[in-house]
Amino acid sequence: MLNRRLLLAASAAAPLLPRAAFAEISVRISTAAPPSDFLAKACEAMKAEVERANAGLAVSVHPASSLFKQGTEVPALQRGNLEMSTMTTFEVAQQIPSLGFLNRAYLFRDHAHLRHVFDGPIGAEYRKIVAEQMGIVILSTAYLGTRQVALRSKRKVSGPADLAGVKMRMPAGPDWLLLGRVLGVSPVPMGMPEVYLALKTGTIDGQENPLSVFSAAKLYEVSEQIVLTAHMLQPVFFSFAKPAWDKLTSAQQAALTQAAQNAAKQNDEGRLADERSIAEVMKGRGVQVDSPDLTPFRQLADKVYGEDAGAKAWDAAMARRVNETG
């Protein structure tokens, strides 16, 4: 009897703990972005906001492919081995070829066009297809930047013909290799964390990335030239494994969605501000920055995509709606 009274007294004296203290659900975010890039910083901002919401979620961020190698995150989401990643349109198109048109060079006119597409009806339709066919929930869309060519050694570049034979690092996947053909290069599939050393040793002659990523990864230390090809304005998605998502409470889903949307906004604002000045910053670091006439690149893009068998699987009507979006 005495022991029972002591237990009751101890229970009454113990402070009431929030529900999150008893059973937090782990949410791991895997991204290839280096820690200093805006996308990785946005993931950290999302983590902080979700934790402030005290919704019973413990978020951890794993940048620079430190948890899963670049290209393996989507299968990990689908196998139930990972909760979140920063997924790209290229990864979606590998499983849903009809959506591959979003990987086309020179598709988006500017950041506003990209936002109108993904924040409007087309974006809603895209998210629905991905959830139903891939089992992945897109929480928000962020701007990864405008991709530019950077070379280990200087050369005169007036068009794709001047890049013939250049060993250019590209992420793995058929649509990336197709993009390499648009640039006129010899594509070399490679994960982002390997690029710095590959440039330093001469394993590759160049790479293409948004300049903010180029800067964050310190690729200016192993590159002599930037060629402003502006061949792609690239979206990236804060994405969640649907089976894990469906197990969350509505409050947890709301907290994650709001945080992901705020994180995407933070990413876009920071990256756009950075892009307005970064070319001059790179010049200050001794990197030559060239702005060629893009007409030859656009013409080759039309030819390559017009002849490619894979492009014939694209949803032409949806692609036309993207082009017509204001």
Buried (B, 14 or more C-beta within 10 A) or exposed (E): EEEEEEEEEEEEEEEEEEEBEEEBBEBBBBBBBBBBBBBBBBBBBBBBBBBEBBBBBEBBBBBBBEBBBBBBBBEBBBEEBBBBBBBBBBBBBBBBBBBBBBBBBBBBEEBEBBBBBBEEEBBEBBBEBBBEEBBBBBBBBBBBBBBBBBBBEEBEBEBBEBBEEBBBBBBBBBBBBBBBBBBBBBBBEBBBBBBBEBBBEEBBBBBBBBBBBBBBBEBBEBBBBBBBBBBBBBBBBBBBBBBBBEEBEEEBBEBBBBBBBBBBBBBBEBBBEBBEEBBEBBEEEEBEBBEBEBEBBBEBBEEBBEEBEBBEBBBEEBBEBBEEBE
